[in-house]
Amino acid sequence: MGLSRAELKRLGASELERLETLLEQVVSEREAGRVPWLCDVPDCDGRPHPGRMGVHARASQHPPPGNWDTWMALAGRGWGKTRTGAEWSIDKARTQERGALIGPTAADVRDILVEGESGILACASAMFRPEYQPSKRRLVYPNGAIQTLYSADEPDRLRGPQHHYGWFDELAAWRYMQNAWDMAQLGMRLGDHPQICITTTPRPLTLIKELLKDPECVTVRGSTYDNLHNLAKTFQRSVVAKYEGTTLGRQELNAEVLEDLPGALVARVHIDTHRVNPDQVPELVSIVVGLDPAGTAKGDETGLSVAGWGVDRHHYVLADASRRRSPDETARAAYALREQYGAARIVVEDNGGKDWIENVLQRVWRDLHGDDAGPAPIQRVNASQGKRLRAQPVAMLYEQGRVHHVGVLPELEDQLTTWIPEETTVSPDRIDALVHAVTYHMLRDRSQSSLISPHKAVRLGPAVHPAIAARRAAAERKAS
């Protein structure tokens, strides 16, 4: 560590204690086989070899040579994107004072970029491990370098701060991608040459395609199979086996940027062309939560979607909260979405042996509101047609430009644009939940005989987004 005996004698008790802790951590890291991340062997595949007997970078995970502005690692699940971005960020902190760490949500930044198994705290060596200050949303390194944490869900927080570099994780999953990207770009203005590292699974979104064409952006591609030897057997069984050989697997595993696919339910161009920001959403006459329960009450994948119907008689997809949940968690998540978005009811499929979900919804409703709360706000639908047939009317609305996604909804959009019934038996849970919600409003639309008054719409419930809240408040003040 370069300390002389005289310098050691001048250290206080607390400083000696910290030094002892650091030395113990260094010894522990060496005993665990930790080695420097970057390897000087050309075309190294990351496997242990003389001089690097521990886990280390493959050649494709090295920062590219040259004077680039952006380095984009466009890779499949499990390739090692997080470790690559974390190691690059740690190295930049040795010489650059201020960095930005941006993920899809605040929870993603905390749980993956900072505290994750391949995040910065796990990758930084004992001698250069930063202090995590969650209340200040930052990491502070021993040399004083600071990395500030941002959520791409809050683009305005990026307005103003300046940085020397930035690590942008899962760019293709940012809800307000273009807005957050623009704000972040404007903040890259410190030093002689600010640089950005992007680590993301690919999606054929406009910004991704623009970066692929940008001469100042160096793109590295990789697949899940490049790092398969380091991945858990359970991952190989549950993820690789599920998607291998499917269209979605080409994107998630092989990292292909897929364009519109023949036979897919919805063309991506129809989603991108009619996508809106929150401040473009009109007054919503009705909002519902679509719920597609798992086939059993054992916690399989469950679809949850929130959709609104506007005074313009267009449909606005506000949220996709689908994931694996227990029955009780499903009911509570549905009611939480209803409260958050001011939804009138939960539209749920009731056939196929799924009656259990109504019992759970009724019980949780009483748990939340008391035994005298009355019946739960549930609208049952019987999906007697096949999935493809009942989804077709919704697909036609997309073609007509009457369905708008509010921001980017990555997993839902992947399913809409890659689900080909003839190719896979995987149930499109997100699509089913969306179809339930939009179909509910389609039926209401057909029964509507006159134009809808925006003044009536204003009084229908809480706001969905701050921009809508401000507009409603202004309308109410004017009316009074």
JONORDA-V230160 format. One line per field, one symbol per residue. ss: DSSP state (~ for helix, > for strand, _ for the rest). phi: phi as a letter, one per 20 degrees, with the letter a starting at -180 (. if undefined). psi: psi as a letter, one per 20 degrees, with the letter a starting at -180 (. if undefined). A space follows every 50 residues. Layout:
ss: ???
phi: ???
psi: ???
This chain:
ss: ____~~~~~~__~~~~~~~~~~~~~~~~~~~_________________>_ _>______~~~________>>>>>>_____~~~~~~~~~~~~~____>>> >>>__~~~~~~~~~_____~~~~__~~~__>>>~~~_>>>_____>>>>> >___~~~~____>_>>>>>_~~~___~~~~~~~~~~~>______>>>>>> _____~~~~~~~~___>>>>>>_~~~~~~~__~~~~~~~~~~~___~~~~ ~~_______________~~~~~~__>_~~~___>>>>>>>>>________ >>>>>>>>>>____>>>>>>__>>__~~~~~~~~~~~~~~~___>>>>>_ _____~~~~~~~~~~~~~~________>>>>_____~~~~~~~~~~~~~_ __>>>>___~~~~~~~~~__________~~~~~~~~~~~~~~~~~~~___ ___~~~~~_______~~~~~~~~~~~~~~_
phi: .mdefffffeffffffffffffffffffffffnfcgfedeeflfenfgbg nbedfbffgfefgffodeecddedbffnfoffffffffffffffcdfccd dccgcffffffdfedffdefffeffgfcefeedffdlbddegenfcdeec dffcgffefofdbebbddelgfdffdgfffffffgfeecdmfbgccddcb ffbfegffffffeffededddbdgffcgfeeffffffedfffdfndffff efdemeeeegdgnffceffffffdfcegfdfffdfbccdecdfffcednf fceccdcddefemddceeacdfafbfgffffffffffgffdmffbdecfd dmmdfgffgfffffgffecnfefnfffddecdefefgfffeggfffffff mddceemecgfffgffecfcgfebefffgffgfffgfffgffffffeedc feeffffgeeqffecgffgffffffffffe
psi: ikprhhhghiqrghhhgggggghhhgggghhijprqgpqjpqkpjiqprp imiaprqrhijqpqrrlqgpooonrrpjhkgggghghggghhihiphpqp oprgrhhggghghgirhjaghhhprhikprppnhhjlrpprhjiqppqpq piimhhiiogqqqhrqooplhijpgmggggggggghimjqahnqqpppoq pqqlqggghghhipijppppqqrhihjhiiqqhhghghgghgipirghhh ghgikqnpapppiqgpphhhgghjqrrhiipapphqpqpppnqqirkkkr ppppqpqqprijkrpoohqokprpqrgghgghhghgggggjkqhrpoqpj akkkhhhhggggghghhhjrhjiaqqmpoqqomhrrgggiighghhhghi kjpppoapnggghgghiioohihqjppmggggggggghhghghhghipir qpphhhhhjiarqgqhhhggggghggghh.
